[in-house]
Every structure is written in C-alpha cells, then in structure tokens.
Amino acid sequence: METGSMETTGNSATEPVWNGLPRGLLRMRRLLLVVWLGLLTIIVGLVLETFAGLVWAAFALLPLALLAWGWRMLGRNWQSWRYAERVDDLLISKGVLWREETVVPYGRMQLVEVTSGPVERHFGLASVQLHTAAAATDARIPGLEPAEAERLRDRLTELGEARSAGL
C-alpha cells in the first residue's frame, strides 16, 4: 500500500479510506533541499579552497552526501503522510520511525484554515490547518492541491457545525 499517493485504500466498511498527499509536495521539498544544500556545497568549497587549499575543499562534498540522504528521507516522509475522513472524525497519520496518528473529532473543531505560502503557491499546493477546542490536538495536512484543500475545509466545517450543534 503506497500512502504517498492520491489513491485511496480501504476494503471493508470498518477500515478507513486513506488518502495520500500529492507528489507535488515531494517535488517542492526535494527542490528546496537541492537549492539549499547546493548553495552550502558551493560556499563551503570556496571558503575551504580559499583559506585551506584545494585538498581541504574536498570536504565540501559532505553536503552532497547529506543531499543524497535527505532525498531518500524526504521520500519516506512523504509516503508516511495520509488522512482519512470517517463518520465522526478525521484521522491524520504520519511518521517513519515514530508513527503518529491524530484523531480529530468533527464536533471539537473550532476553525479550519487553508493556507498557502509563496513557495506552496508556486507549486500549486495548499495546507489545511485544523484548530480544535484543545490546543494540543491542532492538526495540519500539508501539500494538498488547492481544490482538495478547499473541499476538505468546506466538508470539515460543515461536519463540525453539525456535530457541535448539540453542545
């Protein structure tokens, strides 16, 4: 089961239908990794070559090793993110080494925001931020396509209002 895709999984009525995050989020994060570690490699190489000699400039290759490791870790992290809408709550699951599953009851939601910074907008992405009655259980789903983020916001707001009407 690949959770880092927009395909849904879930076979029985009791099992949640999980949605992965779009590939654009992975592309954005990997591009940022390449840009920042590429700049670091160039700066470290120039400084070491200028002040310590050409042999020491070989240590500038260490950020490139970090880049290779980071590339793989970003892929694994992207695959770990998923969310599922159930009848009474929203599930958000993430994490590679330490799995974290957050359950947000619709009746406890106070505010649902869709945000998109300049880099996210460039890649056509948006994030959904959920604020609940307990600040410790606030949740976030990053890197959604804007249409899906708005659909999710509207649906969660509607379900939250319906569930909290009895409070």
C-alpha positions as a printed Julia matrix, in Angstrom:
167×3 Matrix{Float64}:
   0.0    0.0    0.0
   1.54   3.28  -1.08
   0.24   6.04   1.14
   2.16   8.8   -0.55
  -0.21   8.99  -3.48
  -3.64  10.41  -4.1
  -5.02   6.91  -4.47
  -7.3    5.74  -1.7
  -7.13   2.47   0.18
  -9.6    0.65   2.37
 -11.59  -2.5    1.68
 -14.18  -3.03   4.36
 -16.78  -0.74   5.88
 -14.86  -0.6    9.17
 -11.47   0.23   7.65
 -10.87   3.93   6.95
 -10.27   5.08   3.38
  -6.8    6.64   3.45
  -5.77   9.46   1.1
  -2.11  10.2    0.44
  -0.55  13.55  -0.36
   0.08  14.74  -3.93
   3.5   14.2   -5.49
   3.92  17.98  -5.88
   4.73  18.24  -2.16
   7.63  15.82  -2.57
   8.85  17.71  -5.64
   8.75  21.03  -3.75
  10.62  19.69  -0.72
  13.28  17.99  -2.83
  13.85  21.14  -4.87
  14.32  23.16  -1.68
  16.77  20.52  -0.42
  18.81  20.7   -3.64
  18.85  24.51  -3.65
  19.95  24.94  -0.03
  22.48  22.1    0.1
  23.79  23.05  -3.36
  24.44  26.58  -2.12
  26.05  25.22   1.05
  28.33  22.96  -1.02
  29.48  25.87  -3.19
  30.06  28.21  -0.23
  31.94  25.61   1.84
  34.04  24.61  -1.19
  35.0   28.2   -1.99
  35.83  29.08   1.62
  37.91  25.95   2.18
  39.72  26.31  -1.14
  40.49  29.97  -0.43
  41.7   29.58   3.15
  42.87  25.97   3.45
  43.8   24.81  -0.03
  42.36  22.58  -2.68
  42.78  19.34  -0.7
  40.58  20.65   2.13
  37.95  21.78  -0.39
  37.1   18.09  -0.85
  35.22  18.37   2.47
  32.66  20.41   0.55
  31.4   17.08  -0.75
  29.91  16.32   2.69
  26.78  18.41   1.96
  26.33  16.34  -1.2
  26.25  13.2    0.94
  23.64  14.94   3.1
  21.69  15.71  -0.05
  21.58  12.04  -1.05
  20.46  11.01   2.44
  17.91  13.84   2.63
  16.49  12.94  -0.79
  15.7    9.43   0.45
  14.33  10.63   3.8
  12.01  13.15   2.16
  10.59  10.35   0.02
   9.97   8.15   3.03
   8.41  11.03   4.97
   6.12  11.89   2.05
   4.94   8.28   1.84
   4.13   8.24   5.56
   1.59  11.1    5.42
  -2.07  10.18   4.91
  -5.5   11.2    6.09
  -8.95   9.6    6.24
 -12.42  11.04   6.71
 -14.6    8.81   8.88
 -18.18   9.25  10.03
 -17.37  11.07  13.3
 -13.75  12.14  12.97
 -10.75  12.85  10.78
  -7.63  10.67  11.02
  -4.18  12.03  10.19
  -1.28   9.6   10.16
   2.4   10.45   9.69
   5.91   9.44  10.66
   8.57   6.99   9.57
  10.34   5.9   12.75
   7.72   7.17  15.17
   4.23   6.75  13.74
   1.77   9.37  14.93
  -1.95   9.04  14.33
  -4.11  12.01  15.26
  -7.86  11.64  15.63
  -9.78  14.92  15.35
 -13.49  14.6   16.22
 -15.63  16.81  13.97
 -17.54  18.16  16.97
 -14.33  19.52  18.55
 -13.22  21.54  15.52
 -13.41  25.28  16.01
 -11.61  26.59  12.95
 -10.43  25.09   9.66
  -7.97  27.19   7.64
  -6.49  26.76   4.18
  -3.06  28.38   3.91
  -0.57  28.61   1.08
   2.78  30.38   1.25
   4.6   31.74  -1.8
   6.57  28.54  -2.43
   3.48  26.37  -1.98
   1.5   28.6   -4.36
   4.26  28.3   -6.97
   3.93  24.51  -6.81
   0.12  24.64  -6.74
  -0.19  23.4   -3.15
  -2.09  24.41  -0.01
  -2.25  23.21   3.6
  -5.27  22.6    5.81
  -4.85  23.66   9.45
  -7.38  22.35  11.98
  -7.88  24.17  15.28
  -9.78  22.29  17.98
 -11.11  23.04  21.44
  -7.87  21.64  22.9
  -4.83  23.47  21.52
  -2.65  20.36  21.91
  -4.69  18.48  19.31
  -4.42  21.01  16.5
  -3.62  19.17  13.28
  -2.27  20.04   9.85
  -2.4   18.36   6.45
   0.33  19.85   4.23
   0.75  19.89   0.47
  -2.78  19.33  -0.8
  -3.97  20.55  -4.16
  -5.92  23.82  -3.59
  -9.24  22.37  -4.82
  -8.91  19.38  -2.46
  -7.89  21.67   0.42
 -10.96  23.86  -0.12
 -13.24  20.83  -0.46
 -11.83  19.38   2.75
 -12.19  22.72   4.57
 -15.82  23.07   3.49
 -16.65  19.48   4.4
 -14.92  19.64   7.79
 -16.58  22.97   8.59
 -19.99  21.57   7.67
 -19.47  18.39   9.72
 -18.03  20.39  12.63
 -21.06  22.68  12.74
 -23.46  19.73  12.55
 -21.67  17.77  15.31
 -21.21  20.74  17.66
 -24.85  21.87  17.42
 -25.75  19.57  20.31
 -23.09  21.0   22.65
